Amino acid sequence: MKKRQVVVKRDNGSGRSSTTSSSVVRNVRYGECQKNHAANIGGYTVDGCREFMASGEEGTTGALMCAACGCHRNFHRREVDTEVVCEYSPPNSSRR
């Protein structure tokens, strides 16, 4: 399951005619399941689920349960990719 969060920040300095804007894009992906199924007997074993697949639509409780292994999303390894994009337009760029 991939989730995307976009944060847009705009900085317009007082007295300046230039515009600087930056956006932060975070892609969240849930990888393999890390739930220890043998913890109650002192061992360590995982079920081999390779990637989280939501068993329901976004906004429902099924969206937090994995369709492949039945575990909660928190048992799956969380990977966050962060990308910062900055855009700058100089003041009066047409003037030389």
VENHU-V836926 format. One line per field, one symbol per residue. ss: DSSP state (2 for helix, 1 for strand, 0 for the rest). phi: phi as a letter, one per 30 degrees, with the letter a starting at -180 (. if undefined). psi: psi as a letter, one per 20 degrees, with the letter a starting at -180 (. if undefined). Layout:
BEGIN
ss = ???
phi = ???
psi = ???
END
This chain:
BEGIN
ss = 011111111110000000111111111111111000002220000000000001000000222211000001222111111111111110000000
phi = .cbbbcbccbbcddiccdbbbbbcccccbccddcdddcddcicbacdiddadbdcbdejcdddccdddciddeddcdcccccbcccbbcddhdddc
psi = ppqppppppponqpiqjqppqqqpppppqpbqpjpoikhijjaoprijphqpopjrqpirhhiipphgijrqhhiqppppppppppppoqpliip.
END
